[in-house]
Amino acid sequence: MSISKRDFLGWGAALGAGAALPAWAQAKALFETINMFVPAAPGGGWDGTARAIERATKGAGLVGNMQFENVGGAGGMVGLPRFVNQRKGQGNSLMVGGSVMVGAAIANKSPVTMRNVTPIARLTEEAGVIVVPAAGKYKTWADLQAALKANPKGVPVAGGSAGGTDHQILGLVVRALGRDPKEAAYVAFAGGGPANAAILGNQVAAGISGWSEFEEQIKAGRMIPLAVSGARRIPGVNVPTLPELGVNVTMSNWRGVFGAPGINQAQRDALIDLVTRMNASLPWRTELEARKWSDVFLTERPFEREIEANIKLTESVLKDLGLA
């Protein structure tokens, strides 16, 4: 993990305030109110991330109040222009976003993209999990793989918005199985709630999303997890990776926060300080562990460079899917 000078100073300030207590216990409120914008419907990964940020920042005493606005659709491409147009110059506004937004902007040929907002910090990374409904036709990876090899168009798979990480994972899997990614029968949903309902209702054969979005249904026995898309197994989760199953595909979904366009350097520094202190806090560590999110904290120029690299990689994958 790359650490910028500001990150180092931020941690130093947080940890150096006193040796007797942890940094999070000594923190003072940095913002009376943060206006959190979620460019997705309630119940999905971005919404879950935003709610976790609220719990952690309030639990660490960093924020007094957090107000939410959810605007879902098209992988963030409905909400993003609204955030850009209505929050310009507002130093107490944050938007949750991530790799799904990169793909959605390319697939939708959106004139407004992640480049129009102010990168604050990359926070988490989460591997995708491929599930099937417990009451569905397929019960094992061998079953699902055979069906995808035989006729990908006949195996509808639910996930997030078109062009997002879930869609890319399916396309890469179909290609790895020797078929054309364009044959993938991907069914896009604006939020985790509708996707869950489609899977549980047997409206689709399988689903792809982050572990945290499916965990409740998996534990209840209503979904069967067949594979995870990360390079390693999710800690504490006995589900094989795709490479373990002979499918050479790895991809994870990162999430972070962005400031409004037009904020000045002091406003940006204040937001970076907020998330840096949050990242070092016990409440946030608890959220990461509970949701099985990987900590990939990154700010400033390193984060901006990662975004640009992610855009180029996503463009390549989406060309294979016929979406770019």
Secondary structure as UniProt FT lines:
FT   HELIX           5..16
FT   HELIX           23..26
FT   STRAND          31..38
FT   TURN            42..43
FT   HELIX           45..59
FT   TURN            60..61
FT   STRAND          63..70
FT   HELIX           74..76
FT   TURN            77..78
FT   HELIX           79..86
FT   TURN            88..89
FT   TURN            91..92
FT   STRAND          93..98
FT   HELIX           99..107
FT   TURN            108..109
FT   HELIX           114..116
FT   STRAND          118..133
FT   TURN            134..135
FT   HELIX           141..150
FT   HELIX           152..154
FT   STRAND          157..159
FT   TURN            162..163
FT   HELIX           165..176
FT   TURN            177..178
FT   HELIX           181..183
FT   STRAND          186..188
FT   HELIX           192..200
FT   TURN            201..202
FT   STRAND          206..210
FT   HELIX           211..219
FT   TURN            220..221
FT   STRAND          223..228
FT   TURN            235..236
FT   HELIX           243..245
FT   STRAND          252..259
FT   TURN            261..262
FT   HELIX           265..279
FT   HELIX           282..291
FT   STRAND          294..299
FT   HELIX           300..320
FT   TURN            321..322
//
